[in-house]
Amino acid sequence: MNELGRNIKRVAMIPAVGFAAMCLLLGWWQVIRGPELRAHPNNSRAQERLNNIQPGAIFDSEGEAILEVEEGPDGWQATYPAGEATSHLTGYNNRSGLQWGLRSARLGIGKHESPWAEFIEGPLQGNDIHLTVDAEAQRLATRLMRREAGAVVALDARTGAILAMVSAPTYDPALVLQSEWDFQMFQEDPGKPEYNRALQGLYPPGSVMKIFTAAMTLDLQRVERETTFDCTGSYEIDGAKVTCPRAHGEVTLDEALQVSCNTTFARLGRYFTADELADYLQRFRLLERAAVPMPSSTGTIGEFTDANRQVLLAETAFGQGRTLVTPLAIARATLAIANSGMALEPFLVKSIASPSGRVIAAGRRNEVGRAVSEETARIVAGMMVNVVEEGTGGVASIRRLKVAGKTGSAENPHGQAHSWFTAFAPADNPQVVVTAVVENAGAGAETAGPIVREVMALLLSRSGAG
């Protein structure tokens, strides 16, 4: 009898195990994989459901709408209250800008889906997105960059939040799809307005690179702020010649940054190795993509072979050679100096809120590693203050505030030099970092500098620091 009972139990275990396995499998597909499958573009039933969802709006940091929707004959249509000032953020359709990058959040699908939303919150409605950007700063930067090509990026020096991100030339997203002709003209525009130069544009950094070269050699304790160099106006290395606009004579490292002395910084190429350079480029995140929900480019640097090693090190040290970086990358590296040497990852999304107003995700300060020591950052910040107060960066000075900045003119094989300026303020308690690049505009102090000053002054005044 006992043997019969055991056999009955064994047989009974088969359907029990099968039932448990079926429950696990259904749970896996319905709960774990369910949101992904419902959001899949090849799911026709899911697509019909998606078409009925009212996408969420996108707002700036103060609650001003930059993307809304209205119901039309073909479903929900996007509207663009901020127009061209935020066009590279919003995009012009659901496959561009944040309409694509934040698609799942705006529709409340995928990882942002709530299985109880329809029962608790009523008709299908997506999540609203609040960005970190300031629409007023966007409008100012757009106006300042009118008739120019380039980009402006502003960051919160305390958190890494992106306060402004403008690419020029810009466009009116409401006009792009008015007709096939409008779209074709937009696509064929030689100014490439669709191209987001802030995140995708790759430029030689020019003299703004000298900030990070100085920081690296100081951090490696190969030089000091008062180490002297002799600028005769030119410097030859392995057959290559580096020149300055004039002979600066004997200068300290501090003074060399003030006058943006090419030969001094080219000489610094002998103070570090290619491996050390690669290490500090990684620490400053100078070549990395931006961690934002939009396409961005990876920076590049030349290959250091035995034949060209010293020449390329020298050229890279003063911002030329084969180094290419994005404007966001320069702003991010400047942020590390402003933040006492600690690198932060810039973020764009302030919060994602459900239709009921419940915050389901929020951006936050994210430390990603130390670029240089606090002492090195303090010294370099002081040197950047001298650039503004006594050197080439005087155009960025703001009344009653100490500004730390650096000009840059990046040689361009296709025309006139690109104009760079990067800065932060107040220097003794950094709150805002602003970086600008203007294509084919010459010296940074002449074109990019005033743009940085105006955007920085606005953001500081709105924060109460100006």
Secondary structure, 3 states (H helix, E strand, C coil): CHHHHHHHHHHHHHHHHHHHHHHHHHHHHHHHCHHHHHHCCCCHHHHHHHHHCECCCEECCCCCEEEEEEEECCEEEEECCCHHHHHHHHCCCCCCHHHHHCHHHHHCCHHHCCCCHHHHCCCCECCEEEECCCHHHHHHHHHHCCCCCEEEEEEECCCCEEEEEEEECCCCHHHHCCCHHHHHHHHHCCCCCCCCHHHHCCECCHHHHHHHHHHHHHHCCCCCCCCEEEECCEEEECCEEEECCCCCEEEEHHHHHHCCCHHHHHHHHHHCCHHHHHHHHHHCCCCCCCCCCCCCCCCECCCCCCCCHHHHHHHHHCCCCCCEECHHHHHHHHHHHHCCCEEECCECEEEEECCCCCEEEECCCCEEEECCCHHHHHHHHHHHHHHHHHCCCHHHCECCECCEEEEEEEEECCEEEEEEEEEEECCCCCCEEEEEEECCCCCCCCCHHHHHHHHHHHHHHHHCCC
